[in-house]
Amino acid sequence: MTGYSQEDLEGWEFKIVRSTMGKFSNPNAIRQVCEQEARAGWEMLEKFDNSRIRFKRRVEKRRSDSTLGYDPYRTNYGIGEGGLAIAIVAAIVAIILTVLLVQR
């Protein structure tokens, strides 16, 4: 992970976008998330692994946030942890109900 001096930080803000399912192993997913983030002025700094990418943008870019139509501070790409948990619980419930119905 990159270290920053005070000069590097002045006038910039940073965020990390996460992919719960490790989608950043796919170059097309990286391209897509970079294109989406660029609309709000975010620039890719570094890819940590298949689940995390760090972005930066000039603080002046905040002025146009209200015109974007989405949250420029989002931190999830694809399904989030909450969505994944709901999907897993729904799958388990479906399996249990199937087993119970077959046993009847």
LOGU-128417 format. One record per atom (N, C-alpha, C): residue number from 1; residue in one letter; atom name; x, y, z. Coordinates in steps of 0.02 Angstrom, whole numbers, padded with zeros to 5 digits. Atoms other than C-alpha are relative to their C-alpha. Layout:
% residues N
  num  residuo  atomo      px      py      pz
  NUM        A     CA       X       Y       Z
...
% end
This chain:
% residues 104
  num  residuo  atomo      px      py      pz
    1        M      N   00042  -00059   00000
    1        M     CA   00000   00000   00000
    1        M      C   00044   00062   00000
    2        T      N  -00039  -00060   00009
    2        T     CA   00062   00170  -00047
    2        T      C  -00002   00045   00061
    3        G      N  -00004  -00049  -00053
    3        G     CA   00121   00291   00085
    3        G      C  -00005   00069  -00031
    4        Y      N   00010  -00066   00027
    4        Y     CA   00081   00476   00064
    4        Y      C   00033   00052   00045
    5        S      N  -00026  -00057  -00037
    5        S     CA   00168   00636   00114
    5        S      C  -00056   00051   00007
    6        Q      N   00051  -00052  -00009
    6        Q     CA   00071   00790   00171
    6        Q      C  -00015   00034  -00067
    7        E      N   00009  -00030   00067
    7        E     CA   00098   00864  -00004
    7        E      C  -00046  -00042  -00044
    8        D      N   00042   00046   00040
    8        D     CA   00018   00710  -00083
    8        D      C  -00073   00004   00019
    9        L      N   00068   00002  -00026
    9        L     CA  -00137   00728   00025
    9        L      C  -00038   00066  -00009
   10        E      N   00032  -00065   00001
   10        E     CA  -00172   00914   00013
   10        E      C  -00043   00009  -00063
   11        G      N   00046  -00012   00055
   11        G     CA  -00325   00949  -00094
   11        G      C  -00030  -00063  -00031
   12        W      N   00026   00063   00026
   12        W     CA  -00366   00765  -00123
   12        W      C  -00043  -00035   00053
   13        E      N   00036   00047  -00043
   13        E     CA  -00492   00644  -00050
   13        E      C   00007  -00070  -00029
   14        F      N  -00013   00069   00020
   14        F     CA  -00478   00456  -00056
   14        F      C  -00057  -00045   00022
   15        K      N   00048   00051  -00021
   15        K     CA  -00592   00305  -00049
   15        K      C   00023  -00067  -00028
   16        I      N  -00012   00068   00023
   16        I     CA  -00583   00117  -00069
   16        I      C  -00067  -00029  -00021
   17        V      N   00060   00034   00025
   17        V     CA  -00713   00027  -00175
   17        V      C   00013  -00075   00007
   18        R      N  -00007   00072  -00013
   18        R     CA  -00741  -00155  -00125
   18        R      C  -00048  -00040  -00044
   19        S      N   00042   00048   00035
   19        S     CA  -00808  -00302  -00222
   19        S      C  -00004  -00063   00044
   20        T      N   00009   00057  -00045
   20        T     CA  -00879  -00434  -00105
   20        T      C   00016  -00066  -00035
   21        M      N  -00009   00062   00037
   21        M     CA  -00869  -00565  -00242
   21        M      C   00068  -00004  -00037
   22        G      N  -00066   00002   00031
   22        G     CA  -00689  -00524  -00297
   22        G      C  -00001   00014  -00075
   23        K      N   00008  -00014   00072
   23        K     CA  -00743  -00454  -00466
   23        K      C   00060   00035  -00031
   24        F      N  -00056  -00036   00028
   24        F     CA  -00583  -00354  -00486
   24        F      C   00055  -00045  -00027
   25        S      N  -00045   00045   00036
   25        S     CA  -00497  -00509  -00551
   25        S      C  -00013   00004  -00075
   26        N      N   00021  -00007   00069
   26        N     CA  -00588  -00469  -00713
   26        N      C   00018   00070  -00026
   27        P      N  -00018  -00066   00026
   27        P     CA  -00509  -00327  -00815
   27        P      C  -00059   00041  -00024
   28        N      N   00060  -00037   00022
   28        N     CA  -00680  -00282  -00886
   28        N      C  -00036   00031   00059
   29        A      N   00031  -00028  -00060
   29        A     CA  -00748  -00256  -00710
   29        A      C   00040   00060   00025
   30        I      N  -00042  -00057  -00020
   30        I     CA  -00600  -00144  -00669
   30        I      C  -00014   00059  -00046
   31        R      N   00014  -00053   00048
   31        R     CA  -00630  -00044  -00827
   31        R      C  -00067   00032   00014
   32        Q      N   00067  -00025  -00012
   32        Q     CA  -00815  -00029  -00788
   32        Q      C  -00004   00043   00063
   33        V      N   00003  -00039  -00062
   33        V     CA  -00792   00029  -00608
   33        V      C   00040   00065  -00008
   34        C      N  -00039  -00061   00011
   34        C     CA  -00658   00154  -00663
   34        C      C  -00040   00050  -00042
   35        E      N   00041  -00044   00040
   35        E     CA  -00775   00225  -00795
   35        E      C  -00056   00032   00042
   36        Q      N   00054  -00025  -00042
   36        Q     CA  -00916   00241  -00669
   36        Q      C   00027   00052   00050
   37        E      N  -00030  -00046  -00050
   37        E     CA  -00804   00324  -00538
   37        E      C   00025   00064  -00033
   38        A      N  -00027  -00059   00035
   38        A     CA  -00728   00442  -00667
   38        A      C  -00054   00053  -00011
   39        R      N   00055  -00048   00008
   39        R     CA  -00900   00523  -00691
   39        R      C  -00002   00050   00058
   40        A      N  -00002  -00043  -00059
   40        A     CA  -00878   00595  -00515
   40        A      C   00069   00029   00012
   41        G      N  -00067  -00028  -00007
   41        G     CA  -00695   00638  -00542
   41        G      C   00050  -00045   00035
   42        W      N  -00046   00046  -00034
   42        W     CA  -00619   00486  -00456
   42        W      C   00048  -00030  -00050
   43        E      N  -00053   00031   00039
   43        E     CA  -00456   00418  -00524
   43        E      C   00026  -00061   00037
   44        M      N  -00028   00060  -00033
   44        M     CA  -00392   00242  -00490
   44        M      C   00072   00013   00019
   45        L      N  -00069  -00006  -00025
   45        L     CA  -00236   00246  -00383
   45        L      C   00035  -00067  -00001
   46        E      N  -00031   00066  -00004
   46        E     CA  -00202   00063  -00350
   46        E      C  -00052  -00054   00012
   47        K      N   00041   00060  -00013
   47        K     CA  -00280  -00109  -00350
   47        K      C   00037  -00038   00054
   48        F      N  -00030   00037  -00055
   48        F     CA  -00245  -00194  -00184
   48        F      C  -00001  -00075  -00015
   49        D      N   00011   00071   00014
   49        D     CA  -00316  -00363  -00231
   49        D      C  -00064  -00005  -00042
   50        N      N   00060   00009   00042
   50        N     CA  -00468  -00436  -00321
   50        N      C  -00064   00027   00032
   51        S      N   00059  -00026  -00035
   51        S     CA  -00584  -00357  -00193
   51        S      C   00003   00074   00017
   52        R      N  -00007  -00070  -00022
   52        R     CA  -00516  -00180  -00164
   52        R      C   00041   00041  -00050
   53        I      N  -00035  -00049   00042
   53        I     CA  -00467  -00031  -00272
   53        I      C  -00004   00067   00035
   54        R      N  -00002  -00067  -00030
   54        R     CA  -00413   00139  -00204
   54        R      C  -00006   00052  -00056
   55        F      N   00010  -00056   00045
   55        F     CA  -00471   00298  -00291
   55        F      C   00016   00065   00036
   56        K      N  -00009  -00067  -00028
   56        K     CA  -00431   00482  -00268
   56        K      C  -00035   00049  -00047
   57        R      N   00026  -00055   00041
   57        R     CA  -00509   00645  -00328
   57        R      C   00015   00066   00035
   58        R      N  -00010  -00068  -00026
   58        R     CA  -00482   00830  -00307
   58        R      C  -00064   00019   00038
   59        V      N   00058  -00019  -00042
   59        V     CA  -00595   00902  -00171
   59        V      C  -00047   00048  -00037
   60        E      N   00043  -00045   00039
   60        E     CA  -00659   01032  -00296
   60        E      C  -00055  -00037  -00038
   61        K      N   00050   00040   00037
   61        K     CA  -00753   00892  -00385
   61        K      C  -00065  -00009   00038
   62        R      N   00061   00008  -00041
   62        R     CA  -00877   00887  -00240
   62        R      C  -00056   00046  -00024
   63        R      N   00050  -00050   00020
   63        R     CA  -00965   01040  -00313
   63        R      C  -00052  -00029  -00048
   64        S      N   00048   00027   00049
   64        S     CA  -01046   00936  -00452
   64        S      C  -00033  -00065   00023
   65        D      N   00029   00063  -00025
   65        D     CA  -01097   00788  -00342
   65        D      C  -00076  -00003  -00005
   66        S      N   00074   00001   00001
   66        S     CA  -01280   00840  -00336
   66        S      C  -00029  -00011  -00069
   67        T      N   00025   00010   00069
   67        T     CA  -01294   00827  -00526
   67        T      C   00011  -00070  -00026
   68        L      N  -00020   00066   00025
   68        L     CA  -01230   00648  -00538
   68        L      C  -00057  -00050  -00003
   69        G      N   00055   00049  -00002
   69        G     CA  -01388   00553  -00491
   69        G      C   00018  -00064   00035
   70        Y      N  -00021   00058  -00040
   70        Y     CA  -01291   00428  -00384
   70        Y      C   00048   00024   00054
   71        D      N  -00044  -00017  -00056
   71        D     CA  -01184   00426  -00227
   71        D      C   00073  -00005  -00021
   72        P      N  -00071   00002   00020
   72        P     CA  -01005   00476  -00273
   72        P      C   00045  -00030   00054
   73        Y      N  -00039   00029  -00054
   73        Y     CA  -00948   00406  -00106
   73        Y      C  -00015  -00074   00011
   74        R      N   00014   00072  -00007
   74        R     CA  -01009   00229  -00136
   74        R      C   00065  -00038   00011
   75        T      N  -00060   00040  -00015
   75        T     CA  -00889   00097  -00075
   75        T      C  -00008  -00073  -00020
   76        N      N   00010   00069   00022
   76        N     CA  -00963  -00062  -00148
   76        N      C  -00013  -00002  -00075
   77        Y      N   00012   00012   00071
   77        Y     CA  -00960  -00126  -00326
   77        Y      C  -00033  -00068  -00005
   78        G      N   00037   00063   00003
   78        G     CA  -01088  -00259  -00366
   78        G      C  -00040  -00010   00064
   79        I      N   00039   00016  -00060
   79        I     CA  -01179  -00346  -00226
   79        I      C   00042   00016   00062
   80        G      N  -00034  -00016  -00062
   80        G     CA  -01134  -00280  -00054
   80        G      C  -00004  -00057   00050
   81        E      N   00000   00053  -00051
   81        E     CA  -01108  -00381   00104
   81        E      C  -00070  -00016   00023
   82        G      N   00069   00011  -00022
   82        G     CA  -01289  -00356   00157
   82        G      C  -00040  -00039  -00051
   83        G      N   00035   00035   00054
   83        G     CA  -01355  -00412  -00011
   83        G      C   00022  -00072  -00006
   84        L      N  -00026   00068   00002
   84        L     CA  -01242  -00564  -00009
   84        L      C  -00030  -00041   00057
   85        A      N   00028   00035  -00057
   85        A     CA  -01304  -00611   00164
   85        A      C  -00073  -00019  -00012
   86        I      N   00070   00014   00016
   86        I     CA  -01485  -00597   00108
   86        I      C  -00006  -00055  -00051
   87        A      N   00002   00052   00052
   87        A     CA  -01451  -00703  -00046
   87        A      C   00016  -00069   00029
   88        I      N  -00019   00064  -00031
   88        I     CA  -01368  -00839   00060
   88        I      C  -00057  -00026   00043
   89        V      N   00056   00021  -00043
   89        V     CA  -01511  -00842   00186
   89        V      C  -00059  -00023  -00043
   90        A      N   00055   00020   00044
   90        A     CA  -01640  -00849   00045
   90        A      C   00013  -00068  -00032
   91        A      N  -00018   00065   00029
   91        A     CA  -01547  -00995  -00035
   91        A      C  -00008  -00056   00051
   92        I      N   00007   00051  -00053
   92        I     CA  -01541  -01090   00130
   92        I      C  -00073  -00014   00014
   93        V      N   00072   00009  -00012
   93        V     CA  -01727  -01060   00161
   93        V      C  -00031  -00040  -00058
   94        A      N   00028   00036   00057
   94        A     CA  -01767  -01120  -00016
   94        A      C   00018  -00074   00002
   95        I      N  -00021   00070  -00006
   95        I     CA  -01666  -01280   00011
   95        I      C  -00039  -00036   00054
   96        I      N   00037   00030  -00055
   96        I     CA  -01749  -01314   00178
   96        I      C  -00073  -00013  -00020
   97        L      N   00069   00008   00021
   97        L     CA  -01923  -01286   00105
   97        L      C  -00006  -00056  -00052
   98        T      N   00000   00054   00051
   98        T     CA  -01883  -01400  -00043
   98        T      C   00005  -00068   00033
   99        V      N  -00009   00064  -00035
   99        V     CA  -01824  -01539   00072
   99        V      C  -00063  -00018   00038
  100        L      N   00061   00013  -00038
  100        L     CA  -01978  -01521   00182
  100        L      C  -00058  -00021  -00046
  101        L      N   00054   00016   00046
  101        L     CA  -02096  -01526   00032
  101        L      C   00010  -00070  -00032
  102        V      N  -00015   00065   00030
  102        V     CA  -02009  -01679  -00043
  102        V      C  -00016  -00056   00051
  103        Q      N   00012   00050  -00052
  103        Q     CA  -02026  -01772   00123
  103        Q      C  -00074  -00013   00011
  104        R      N   00073   00009  -00011
  104        R     CA  -02215  -01749   00125
  104        R      C  -00027  -00052  -00043
% end
